[in-house]
């Protein structure tokens, strides 16, 4: 085997190893929907909506992306039990909600967003459930997802009590 053949063999082997490593290390993800398609999907599926109010300039939004929204359990719960919606402040299209058209900023004000990040939960019909402001670590977010999925808000169970039991 000549040097050129050896080089090609090593190069191809390295490429295959890198390719296999890329697929085995890739994070499972989910798709954020825009608000209007997300609300339509929630009504058809009967699943609640989790809205992430986000901005590209928001440091803690990016930290939640890296720490919370890459957690495998959270990804699985969001895919299985929720309709994930992201409203990017400054670039999200007009929102149609309860027979009104509004900007993302107006909608955010209506549901009580005062800063970013903020997570808002709506039921499958778009009715407000709860909002949570600030960074939410993976453990707390998993508890919140269970709280909403188990409909504890309807029984007036406090979210802290429910999360502490989990």
DOLUM-846367 format. One line per 4 residues: number of its first residue (from 0); for each residue x negated, y, z of N, C-alpha, C. Coordinates in pm, 1 decimal, decimal comma. Each point is the difference from the previous one (the first is absolute). Last residue first. Layout:
NUM> X Y Z X Y Z X Y Z; ...
This chain:
165> 4252,1 1584,4 4430,2 -54,8 -73,9 -115,2 -141,2 -43,0 20,4; 258,0 279,2 305,8 40,6 -140,9 6,3 -67,9 -82,7 -107,1; -61,2 475,6 18,9 -69,2 -64,8 111,3 35,1 -148,2 11,3; 227,9 269,8 -317,9 -139,6 -23,2 -41,2 -76,2 -71,6 110,5
161> 443,6 133,8 91,7 -1,6 -105,6 -101,2 -143,8 -35,3 -38,9; 65,8 362,7 295,0 41,0 -126,4 64,6 -9,4 -116,3 -98,3; -75,0 432,5 -169,4 -111,1 -43,9 84,1 32,4 -131,7 68,7; 338,3 215,6 -260,4 -103,3 -63,4 -81,9 -116,4 -49,2 84,4
157> 501,2 26,4 193,9 -110,2 90,4 -27,8 -109,7 -72,5 -76,3; 529,9 -109,5 -23,8 -121,0 -48,8 66,4 -111,8 96,4 -36,2; 472,3 6,4 -150,7 -59,3 104,1 84,4 -115,3 -53,2 85,5; 258,0 -217,0 -360,2 30,8 -39,7 138,1 -55,4 98,7 101,4
153> -80,3 53,2 -464,9 145,5 -5,2 11,3 43,8 -35,8 141,5; -460,3 5,5 -125,4 51,4 137,3 10,0 151,7 1,3 12,7; -247,9 -401,4 -88,6 6,9 35,8 141,8 55,0 140,4 20,5; -79,1 -319,5 -401,8 108,5 97,8 20,1 19,2 36,6 147,7
149> -341,5 -279,0 -244,0 90,7 -63,0 97,4 118,2 90,0 36,7; -337,2 164,6 -294,7 55,2 -120,9 -61,9 102,3 -67,5 92,0; -237,8 373,4 167,8 95,0 39,2 -104,7 65,0 -123,2 -61,5; -332,6 -75,4 321,8 107,0 77,3 63,4 107,4 35,7 -102,9
145> -401,3 -195,7 -152,1 87,9 -98,6 65,0 120,6 68,1 62,4; -327,4 278,3 -184,3 66,2 -75,5 -107,2 95,7 -103,9 58,4; -269,8 238,5 300,6 104,9 84,8 -56,4 75,8 -71,1 -111,6; -375,0 -216,2 188,1 109,9 7,1 95,7 115,4 83,4 -51,8
141> -391,8 -12,3 -253,5 66,2 -131,1 -5,2 118,7 -3,2 95,0; -272,2 377,6 15,4 82,8 0,0 -120,5 72,3 -133,6 -16,7; -312,1 50,5 353,6 120,6 79,3 25,9 92,9 -4,8 -121,9; -418,3 -206,6 -48,3 78,6 -71,0 102,6 132,4 72,8 26,4
137> -317,5 204,1 -305,2 67,8 -120,8 -50,0 86,7 -70,7 103,7; -67,2 527,8 60,5 -93,7 -110,8 -20,1 76,6 -126,6 -41,5; 115,2 528,0 -81,7 54,6 -118,2 67,5 -94,4 -116,0 -29,4; 12,8 586,7 -20,7 -63,2 -127,3 -33,8 62,8 -112,7 81,6
133> 317,9 420,9 -63,5 -140,3 -22,5 33,8 -49,0 -137,4 -42,0; 526,4 77,4 98,4 -100,2 93,2 -51,8 -139,2 -39,4 46,3; 518,6 -222,5 -92,4 -117,8 -9,8 85,4 -109,1 84,9 -63,1; 584,2 -99,3 -21,5 -125,0 50,6 -57,6 -110,7 -10,4 104,2
129> 524,2 -243,2 -124,8 -97,5 59,9 92,6 -116,9 55,2 -78,6; 444,3 -113,8 -202,3 -11,6 -84,7 119,1 -90,2 68,7 102,8; 326,9 155,7 -457,8 -115,6 19,0 86,3 4,9 -93,6 119,9; 228,6 -111,1 -482,5 29,8 71,1 124,6 -123,1 0,0 90,6
125> 65,1 -220,7 -443,0 -65,7 129,7 5,0 30,8 80,9 124,3; 128,6 -460,3 -121,7 86,4 98,9 -65,1 -59,5 139,7 3,0; -210,6 -379,3 209,4 13,7 -34,4 -142,0 90,0 97,2 -77,0; -242,5 198,2 433,0 63,0 -129,8 -25,3 18,9 -18,5 -150,3
121> -411,8 285,6 206,1 139,9 15,5 -39,6 59,7 -138,5 -14,9; -468,6 256,9 234,0 75,6 -119,0 -35,4 143,4 39,5 -33,5; -517,7 250,4 11,2 144,1 11,0 20,3 64,6 -130,4 -44,1; -514,7 232,7 138,5 72,9 -115,8 -50,9 147,2 18,4 35,6
117> -458,7 339,5 -62,9 126,1 -29,9 67,5 64,3 -118,6 -69,5; -527,7 271,4 46,0 101,5 -85,0 -63,7 126,4 -10,5 85,7; -84,6 424,6 -22,7 -33,7 -125,0 -68,1 -108,1 -72,6 77,0; 431,1 367,7 129,4 -141,7 -13,5 -31,1 -23,5 -134,8 -64,7
113> 432,7 140,0 115,0 -65,5 122,7 45,4 -148,5 -0,7 -29,3; 511,2 -248,5 -131,3 -145,0 -5,9 -16,9 -58,8 135,9 37,6; 485,8 -150,4 -3,5 -78,9 34,9 117,5 -150,4 -9,4 -13,2; 384,8 -56,3 -323,0 -16,2 -118,8 85,0 -97,0 24,2 115,5
109> 95,0 352,4 -310,4 131,5 -51,6 37,1 -10,7 -121,6 93,3; -388,4 194,1 -194,1 54,5 85,2 106,1 133,6 -54,0 49,1; -193,0 -217,7 -367,2 -79,1 -21,9 120,7 51,4 81,5 117,1; 188,3 74,8 -422,6 43,9 -128,3 53,7 -73,8 -30,4 130,2
105> -136,7 380,4 -233,8 134,3 20,2 55,6 52,4 -129,1 62,6; -408,8 -25,7 -227,6 -16,5 80,7 121,2 135,3 24,6 67,3; -13,9 -220,5 -420,5 -48,6 -86,0 108,6 -15,1 76,1 132,4; 363,3 195,2 -327,7 -143,6 -25,3 -11,1 -40,6 -96,6 111,9
101> 506,8 -11,0 -197,5 -89,8 81,0 82,4 -145,2 -35,5 -26,7; 576,0 -84,7 -111,7 -133,8 -4,9 -58,3 -88,7 92,6 81,7; 481,9 -286,7 121,4 -77,7 124,3 -8,0 -132,1 -25,7 -69,3; 344,8 -334,8 138,6 59,2 94,1 -97,1 -69,2 136,4 -4,8
97> -188,1 -359,0 267,1 133,6 37,5 49,9 61,1 113,1 -84,7; -461,9 -54,9 -158,4 38,1 -62,7 126,7 134,0 56,1 45,5; -430,6 12,4 -386,7 145,9 3,6 0,1 45,9 -79,0 121,7; -482,3 267,5 -157,4 69,4 -105,9 73,1 150,0 22,1 -8,8
93> -466,8 138,9 -315,5 119,7 44,2 70,4 72,5 -119,4 61,9; -513,4 -93,6 -88,6 111,7 58,6 -75,3 117,9 38,0 89,4; -522,4 8,6 162,2 111,9 -94,1 -11,5 112,5 65,0 -80,2; -430,4 201,0 149,4 2,3 -61,0 -133,1 114,6 -99,0 -20,7
89> -85,3 274,7 404,0 -65,6 77,2 -104,6 5,4 -61,9 -137,3; 38,7 -307,7 425,2 33,0 142,3 4,4 -80,8 72,8 -107,6; 162,8 -510,6 7,2 -124,1 76,2 0,5 35,5 147,8 -10,8; 254,1 -463,7 155,0 27,3 134,7 -49,1 -128,6 79,2 17,1
85> 146,4 -550,9 -23,9 -96,7 103,3 37,6 43,2 130,8 -64,8; 219,6 -513,9 151,6 8,4 121,9 -80,5 -107,0 95,9 49,7; 174,6 -557,9 43,0 -97,7 103,9 33,2 7,0 117,0 -99,6; 343,3 -388,6 196,2 -27,1 67,9 -126,0 -97,2 113,0 34,9
81> 75,8 -489,4 276,0 19,6 144,3 -15,5 -16,1 43,8 -144,7; -73,6 -458,9 187,2 113,9 52,0 75,6 35,3 146,5 -25,0; -369,9 -276,4 -217,7 111,5 -90,9 27,3 125,7 70,0 50,8; -420,3 232,6 -92,9 45,2 -68,6 -122,9 129,2 -77,8 23,5
77> -207,1 207,0 371,0 51,1 101,6 -92,2 53,7 -64,1 -127,6; -210,3 -280,3 314,9 130,3 48,3 49,0 59,0 104,5 -94,0; -436,0 -162,0 -99,7 100,4 -106,4 -14,1 138,7 46,8 43,8; -364,0 292,8 65,7 27,8 -16,4 -143,9 109,3 -104,2 -20,4
73> -161,0 50,7 433,0 81,7 114,5 -39,1 37,5 -9,9 -146,9; -295,8 -319,7 167,9 133,8 -19,8 58,1 95,2 113,3 -39,7; -458,3 33,3 -133,7 71,9 -106,3 -72,6 141,2 -23,5 55,0; -277,5 468,8 -2,1 19,5 -112,0 91,8 90,9 -104,2 -67,3
69> -110,8 440,0 -171,1 -77,7 -111,9 -54,9 10,5 -123,9 88,9; 202,4 431,2 104,3 64,3 -53,8 -119,5 -84,9 -102,5 -75,2; -162,8 214,6 407,0 133,7 -54,4 24,7 55,3 -69,9 -123,0; -442,6 209,3 -8,1 11,2 -88,1 115,5 135,2 -69,6 11,4
65> -115,9 306,5 -366,8 -112,9 -92,7 16,6 21,8 -100,4 112,6; 325,9 343,1 -87,7 -15,8 -81,8 -119,9 -106,7 -106,9 20,3; 53,9 322,7 335,8 109,3 -99,5 2,3 -7,3 -90,5 -122,7; -299,8 354,7 12,4 -37,8 -99,0 102,3 108,9 -107,1 9,5
61> 85,8 362,5 -278,7 -101,0 -87,7 -60,4 -46,9 -107,3 99,2; 292,2 331,1 153,3 71,7 -79,5 -101,1 -95,7 -101,7 -61,3; -175,6 320,2 290,6 60,3 -111,4 71,6 87,8 -85,2 -91,5; -215,8 394,5 -180,7 -99,0 -97,5 49,9 67,1 -122,2 62,2
57> 193,8 335,5 -387,1 25,3 -38,1 139,7 -96,4 -111,0 44,4; 60,6 204,9 -450,2 -91,7 74,9 85,5 8,3 -42,0 146,8; 289,6 -183,4 -343,4 -138,3 -35,5 -32,5 -101,1 68,7 91,9; 499,0 -124,0 164,8 -63,6 102,0 -84,6 -144,9 -41,8 -22,1
53> 524,4 -210,8 192,9 -143,7 -7,8 -25,3 -46,1 122,9 -76,8; 421,9 -304,2 260,1 -24,3 136,6 -45,8 -151,3 19,4 2,1; 303,7 -455,8 -21,6 -126,6 56,9 43,8 -11,7 138,9 -61,8; 427,9 -358,8 108,6 -55,7 109,7 -79,6 -127,7 49,1 66,6
49> 343,9 -453,7 -19,1 -102,9 64,9 80,8 -65,4 103,7 -90,9; 501,9 -279,5 1,0 -107,2 73,6 -67,0 -98,2 50,6 104,7; 357,4 -453,5 -6,7 -25,5 138,2 41,2 -119,7 58,9 -74,6; 324,5 -384,8 -216,6 -116,3 18,6 87,6 -13,0 146,1 41,3
45> 318,0 -220,4 -319,5 43,6 0,3 139,8 -113,7 18,0 99,3; 22,9 -4,8 -511,9 -60,4 -110,1 75,8 51,5 -10,9 143,1; 146,2 348,6 -309,5 22,1 -129,5 -66,1 -48,2 -116,7 85,0; -70,6 445,7 150,3 144,5 -24,0 -7,4 30,1 -136,3 -62,0
41> -447,4 146,1 7,7 46,9 -32,1 135,7 148,3 -31,9 -1,2; -199,9 155,8 -399,1 -40,7 -138,3 29,2 49,3 -43,6 138,2; 70,2 448,9 -128,4 80,3 -89,5 -85,1 -30,5 -146,3 31,6; -266,7 322,2 209,0 135,3 0,6 56,5 92,1 -90,8 -80,4
37> -435,1 62,6 -166,7 -2,0 -75,6 125,8 137,0 -7,4 64,4; -71,0 269,5 -391,2 4,5 -144,2 -30,2 0,5 -87,1 125,9; -33,5 465,8 81,0 125,6 -33,7 -68,5 6,9 -146,9 -42,6; -409,8 172,2 217,3 120,5 -2,8 81,8 123,9 -49,0 -75,6
33> -475,2 -185,5 -150,8 47,5 136,4 20,6 136,1 -9,3 67,2; -350,4 -396,1 87,0 95,4 51,0 -97,5 23,8 148,3 25,5; -418,9 -372,1 103,1 81,3 109,8 49,9 92,0 44,8 -112,1; -228,8 -495,3 60,9 18,5 117,2 -83,6 88,9 101,6 70,8
29> -374,0 -382,0 187,2 139,9 14,7 -32,8 12,2 127,9 -80,4; -425,0 -378,0 111,0 60,2 132,4 13,8 148,8 -7,5 -28,2; -483,0 -299,7 140,9 135,8 -7,6 -50,7 62,4 136,9 21,3; -530,5 -56,6 -60,4 109,8 14,5 95,1 132,8 -18,0 -72,3
25> -495,4 -217,1 -133,5 100,3 101,5 -32,9 111,9 0,1 102,9; -386,9 -304,4 -31,8 -3,3 109,6 96,4 107,3 104,7 -25,2; -64,8 -386,9 -283,5 22,9 -52,5 134,7 0,8 110,1 104,9; -86,9 103,3 -460,4 135,4 -51,7 15,9 25,3 -49,2 141,8
21> -431,8 155,4 -107,0 96,0 109,6 -13,2 141,3 -50,3 21,2; -351,6 -312,8 -12,6 -1,2 78,2 123,6 100,8 113,2 -2,8; -67,1 -252,2 -392,5 66,4 -82,3 101,5 7,4 76,1 132,0; -242,6 206,4 -342,4 141,2 -6,4 -36,2 79,1 -80,0 103,3
17> -469,2 17,8 37,6 59,3 130,5 32,5 149,4 -2,1 -26,6; -237,9 -379,6 -129,4 -0,3 11,0 146,0 64,3 131,4 43,8; -64,8 -66,7 -460,2 104,8 -89,7 49,8 9,5 9,9 152,3; -349,0 234,2 -211,9 129,1 59,7 -35,0 114,0 -84,0 56,6
13> -437,0 -168,7 39,2 20,4 114,6 90,1 135,4 64,3 -24,6; -130,4 -340,2 -292,2 26,6 -55,5 133,4 27,7 111,7 100,2; -135,5 123,4 -432,7 137,0 -53,8 -1,7 37,1 -56,8 137,0; -443,6 150,8 -55,0 92,7 112,8 -11,8 145,0 -47,4 3,5
9> -342,0 -322,3 -11,4 1,2 67,6 129,5 100,7 114,9 -2,4; -68,3 -222,1 -405,6 62,1 -91,9 95,3 11,2 65,5 138,9; -232,8 232,2 -337,5 143,9 -1,9 -27,9 74,0 -89,8 98,8; -471,4 5,9 23,9 54,2 129,9 39,1 151,5 4,0 -19,9
5> -230,5 -378,0 -154,8 3,9 2,4 146,7 62,3 130,1 49,7; -75,0 -38,1 -458,7 109,5 -88,0 41,3 14,1 -1,9 152,2; -364,5 233,5 -183,5 124,3 69,3 -33,3 120,3 -83,2 42,5; -436,3 -184,9 47,5 27,0 106,2 97,1 131,4 72,9 -26,7
1> -36,7 -509,3 -174,4 -86,1 119,2 -8,8 45,2 106,8 99,9; 22,8 -556,8 4,3 84,6 116,8 0,0 -90,1 124,4 0,0
